[in-house]
Amino acid sequence: MDVPPPTNERTLPVLDMSGLLEGPVSRENEKVMAFVGSLDDAAKKHGFFYLVGHGLSEGELEEPHLLARDLFRRPREDLEGIGMAKQPETFRGFQNLGDNVTLGKRDRHSALDLWEEVETAEMEEGMKGEAVRFMKTGIVGKMKPFITGKNLWPSEDFKERTEAYVEKVKKVGMLLMSATALCFGLPPETFDKSLDPRGFWGLRFIHYPPRGAGGAANGISRGQPATRESASSSMQLRGSEGAEGGVKGEKETGGAGASGDKAGGEGGDGEEFGHGVGAHTDYGFLTLVNQDDTPGALEVFLDPSNEGRGHSGTEGERKGGRWLPVDPLKGALVVNIGDMLAVLTNLRWKSTLHRVDNKTGRERTSIPFFCEPNVFTVVKPIVTEGGAGDGGGGPIDSEACTFNLAGGVKVPVSEGIVYGEWVCSKVAGNFDFGGM
């Protein structure tokens, strides 16, 4: 069922985290607790919000966009040198326009994917630790090349400037996780060990080509999203009315490594092209999106039947809701809740469906940073009572939320899940470079 077109009103809240930067981050700090209350409200109602007062200057926010625009305007042969197809088992590097397929449609974007580089010794140590007893599949071991892979960099200068940006935005993510802990009556340092020094962060440089005259995309390259659901890897949630929610493999992988001929070539003019990025939820803790000033591209699905809250249902369940544009707000990051944080908070917070479509006649760049836990972090629901600052949500019903891992293995959320098993199950279905 089709949903109404997006409205132009801005209904997502704007949160100012300057009190967190001033510190101390504690329950005794009134500014901090005021932010905690706003965070809890935004995460419950929308799963998305604008974030200001984060400490990054306009110049620091613009820096990665300068890098992105330079990167995606380079000759094709230069980009092929850092192409993911050269080391597909690592799931790192550059992807062309249309390499990704969502619901049978090629996504209109190209990208450079980067991940935290985990040392082999650390990986081997983790495979001997407590987390192993929670694993239900062998996907983590099979995906060792992904976890311990090396990023492909266009240049040393690009690498240094990107890593400097990552350090800044990573600090923002960690402060938000400290505030999250306070939301549920926990010490602010609760999640520190899962995030530092080896949170499995991800960063994407994404280019969306301009739309041409018949709705076609006039691209300069071809690409792949980092946040997508494979048919064999998803999280199923069932709401109080018995209807299943959550993303349940609505995204299908197909022909990612095939040539662009069937999809109309490099310009993306063929019928096989769909959205810039199809509807999906993110699968970690938090995503911090640094988007350029292109309007009307990022959209979040809000469900008024759920008190106007963000929705994590499948395409067929989007009845009565609407896609709300998340237009750029100067100086602000856009933050959204990921699957793991939704589970951690007993589904009190929503991992909300969102999508991207560049409807303008100009190119668009976006740099999302994924604040993810350590590969061997065991994620379990927080069983608490009360509201923000006093815990909340109550124990989760294990029958109402199930992880679908690689190979169709189903795991009740209440049993806990190793983040590495979740992310590997997801990423394993993202790419197909023809014969991998």
Secondary structure, DSSP 8 states (H G I E B T S, - for coil): -------S---S-EEE-HHHHHS--STT-HHHHHHHHHHHHHHHHTSEEEEE-SS--HHHHHHHHHHHHHHHTS-HHHHHTTBGGGSGGGT-EEE-TT--EETTEE-S-EEEEEE----HHHHHHHTTSGGGGG--SSHHHHTHHHHT-----S-HHHHHHHHHHHHHHHHHHHHHHHHHHHHTT--TTTTHHHHTTT---EEEEEEE--B-TTS-B--SS----SS--BTTBEEEEE-TTS-EES--S-S----TTS-STTTTTTTT-STTB--SEEEE---SSEEEEEE-S-TT-EEEEEEGGGTTEE----GGG--S-EEEE----TT-EEEEE-HHHHHHTTTSS----EEE---SSS-EEEEEEEE---TT-EE------SSTTS--S----GGGEEEE-GGG-EEEGGG-EEHHHHHHHHHTTT---S--
